[in-house]
Amino acid sequence: MALSFLGRRCCQTLTVRFKAAIGNSVRVLLSTESGKLSEQETSDGQQVERETQNYAAPVDEFYYFHEGCTEEVKRTVIDGYKLYLNFLTEDDEQSLQREIDRYMKRMRYEYDHWDDAIHGYRETEFSRWSERNQKIIKRVRDLAFPSDMRQLPLVHVIDLAKDGYIKPHIDSVRFCGNTITGLSLLSSSIMRLVHDKHKEIKVDVLLHPRSLYIMRDAVRLDYTHEILQDSESHFKGQAVPRDRRLSIMCRTEPTDSQS
């Protein structure tokens, strides 16, 4: 099952202090001098990655490996699924939301998807952004993709209603390549990863608003991913209430060997 995207076209050093509690009280405290990486830093993807390591999510707090996950599975998932906390400031989040809402407000939430992959959603693709938001998207691309990796130019946006959810799927290799990266806005949620051939291998990842994930290699190609609906949104036995959620995704182009 492949998730469509519009007809298949597919800082100075940061100091991070974490205090995690599940539910509405979950929060990540981020202390920084500037609040975001400078343009000079974002011009070099390697520099962005070095700085971003300072707010990579602690595995034991944000990843839950279900029974059936071996140490090898854990290494594969940790290598292939990177999660960065507070990649955005609150001002960044609001800026992106305003621009998306200007377009999305004309659309209704849909509850019947053509391949039954999403429930309670609106979606679109952006080719152009405001100057401020374009810099944010560039930061995402600089971190997620090597400079020589061909990228799909359009940015995929999914707006999930409070009662919306995304069912298990693997994005078709005919329409996107080895790496998918996504910003999460507005609401905490749980992304579940399940091995496509070994369903007992299951991993839950806690996604906070303003976080960024990068999914590549075996996790991208061999694991289904989904966003749990509100009634199932639990992490380590604790409820993680869902609300409206915006997801902003960039992808690489499919390679000849994949397509």
N, C-alpha and C positions, 0 to 999 in steps of 0.2 A: 504494500500500500504506500503510495507516494503522496506527500503533501504538495498540493499545487501552489504555484505562485503565479497567479493570473494567467491561467491557460498554459502553464508549464514553461513559460519563458524563463521559463524561469524569470618639576616642581622642585623644586628643591627636594632634598631627601624627605620621604614621608615617614612619619612615626605613627604606627597603628596600634591601637589598643582595642582588644576585643572583649566584649562581655555578651555572651550568647545566652538567651533564654527563649524558648520556643513560644510562638503565638504573637499576640499584639505587642508584647514586651520585648521581642527580639530586636536587638539593635546592634550596630557596629559603630564604635566611636572612632572617628578618624581625625587625627590632628595633623595639620599640614601648614606650612608657611604660606603657600599660595593657593591651596585648594585644588590645583590641577597642574598638569604638566605644561611646560612652556612650549611655544611654537618651535623654538630652536631644538628642544629635546624631541618633539614629535616628528621632526624631519628625518630622524634616524630611527628605524624600527628597532634596532638592537638597543639603542639608548632607552627607548620606551619600555622595552621588555625588562631591562635592568632595573629601571625605576619602579616598574609595576610589580616586581617580585616582592617589594616591601608591603604590598597589600594583597598578595595571593591568599586565598581562603585556606585556613587550617583544615587539613583533611579530616581530622577526628571530629571537628565541629560541624562541618558542612557536607560531608559524604557519609552515607550509611550503607554498608555492605551487608546484604542479607545473607542468611545461611546458604551455603553452596558456593560462596565466593572464596576461591583459593588465594594464596599470596600472589600467584602469577596473575590472576584476574585483577587483583587490587593494583598491581604494578601497571598492568595494561590500561586500566581506567584512569589512574592518576597521571600517566604519561599522555593519554589521549583526550582527557577532558580537564581543561584548566578553568578555574573560576577565580575571578578578581573582584574583590569587594569595593564598593564605593568608587568604581571607575568614573562615575559621574558625580558632580556636585548636585545639590538640590536645584540650583539655578539652571544647570545643564538640563536636568530632567524636565523642569518646567518649560524651558525653551523648546525642547523637542516635542513635548506634549502639545504646546500651543500650535506649533506648525502642523502637527498631525491632525489635531482636532479641527482645524480650519477646513480640512478636506473631509475627514471622517464624519463630521456632524451631518453631512448630507446623505449618509448611508445608513441603512438599517442593519441590525445584527441578523445574521443568517443562522438557521438551525438545520439546514440540509446542505451538506457539502457534496460536490459531485463525486468524490471517491470516498465519502463517509469518514474523512480523516479529522475534521474539526466540527465542533458543535458550539453555537453561540459566539459567532465571530464576525468581524469585518476585516477586510484585507485590501492592500493596495501595494504599489511599488512606486518609489520616489526616484526620479532621475536627477532632480535638482533640489537643493536645500538653501536656506538662508545662509549668509556668510558665517555666522556663529555656529550653526548646526553642521555646516559642511566641515568645519574644523574638528568637530566632535567625531564625525564619521571618519575623517582622515586618521584620527588617533586610533580608532578601532581597527582600521585596515592596516595601519603601520604596525600594530602589535600582533594582529592575528596572522598576517600573510607576509612571507618573504617578498622582497622587492621584485624578484623575478617571477613570481607566481601570478598567472593570469587570473583576473578577477571578473566576476559578473558585474557590469556597471550599475545595474539597478539594485536598489536597497528594498528589501521585502519587509513590510510592516503588517503585523497581525494585531488586531485589537480584540481581546477576549473579554466578553461580558463576565460579570461576577459568577454567573452560572455556566460559563463557557469552559471548554476543555479541549485538549488536543489528544487524539487517540494514538496508540502505538503505531509508529511508521518508521521507515528508513527512506530518506529522500532519494529519489531515483538518480542513479549515476549518469543517466542520459541528460540530465538537466543541471546538475551541479557537481563539483569536483570533490576533492579530498578533505576540504576544510569548510566548516560552517561556524560563524561566530554570531552571538546575539546579545544585545542589551536588553535587560529586564527593567521595566518602568512600572511604577504606581503600586504594585502589590507583590507581597511575597508569594512564592509558589513552590511546588515540588516537581522537579523533572525526574522521571523514572527512566532508567536505562535497563533494558532486558536483552540478553544475548539472543539473537534471532534463532539459533539452532539449539540452544541449551537454556530453556526457559527458567530453570532454577537459578541461573546466574542473574542477579537483580541488584541494582544499585540506585539509591535515592540521593538526589542532590538538592540541598536547600538553596533556593535562589532568592536573594533579597532585592528589593528595588535598588536601582542604580548600579547593579552588578553586571559583569560581562563574563560570558562563558565562551570558550573556544573548544570546539569538538572536531577532532581530526583522526585520521588513520583508522585503526581497528574499531574504535568507539563510534566513529562516524559511519563505517561501512558494515560492521557486524552486529551492532546493537540497535534495537528500536529505541526511540525516545518519545516521551509523551509528557503533557502537563496534566496533573491530576485534577479532577473536579473537586469542588469545595467539600463535598461529603467524604471524599477519600484523602483529603489533603492533610496527612499526618507525617511527622518526622520523628523517628525514634519514640513513637508512641504518643507524641504530643500533637495536638491540633495546630495547624498553620492556616488560619482563616484566609480565604481567598477573597479578592475584590477584582474590580476591573484591572486588566493587565495589558500593557503594551509591550510588544516584542519587536525589536529592530534588528534585522538580520542581513549580514553580508556573506557571500559565498564565492568560492573559486569556480572557475570554469571547468567543465568536465574535460578529462584528458582523453586522448585517442584510445588508450588501453581500457579506460572505463566505459566509454560510449560504444 
